[in-house]
């Protein structure tokens, strides 16, 4: 199972790479070709692309997440 996730947040530019094993999140340079370039282009039109993720929610803070709250 993959432990690296490419993410973005609605209303913000750019992609991020979250390495769940290492506990790191770093910006991903804008892809110039390949599947992530297609995803980036789709995202620019307002599309949401999901593959292999079964839960994704936004929260106001880590404290809110640890308290069981998320933005509705």
N, C-alpha and C positions, 0 to 999 in steps of 0.2 A: 504494500500500500504506500502511496506517495505521502511524504511528510513535508512537502514544499507546496505552497499555495501562492498563486499570483492573484492579487486582489486590487480593487480600486473602490473608491467611495463616490457615490453619486454627488455631483456638484464640485468635485475636485479633479484636477488634472493629474495624469500620470498613473503608472502601475507600480505596485510594490510586490516584493518577493518575501514571503514569510516562511522561514525555515523552522518548522515546529520542533525538530530535534535539537537544533542549536539555540532556539529561543531568540531568533533574530528576525528583524524586519528591515529591509533595505530597499531604496528606490531602484526600479528597473529602468535602465535607459530605454528610450522610445525604440521599439523594434522597427527595423528597416525592411524586413522580409519575413515570410513564414506565417505560421498559424497565429502567433501573437500579434502580428501586424494586422491580420484580418480582424482579430478581436478588437484591437485598438480602433480600427476604422469603423467597425460596427458600433462600438461604444460611443464614438463621436456623433453618431446619428441618433443616439438615445436608446439603443438596444441594450438589453441585459443579457450577458452570456454566462451560463452556468454549466459546468461539467465536473462531475465527481464530487460535488459539495452537497451535503444534505441539510445543513443549517448555516445561514449567514444572516446576521442581524446587526444593525448599528446600535451603539450605546453612547451615552453622553460622556462616560468615563469608565475606567477600569473598575472603580469603586461601585458604580451602578451595575456592571456585569456581575461582579462578585456578590452583589446583593440580590441578584435574580431579576433585575430590571433591564428592559431594552426599549428603544424608541418604537412606538407603534405605527 
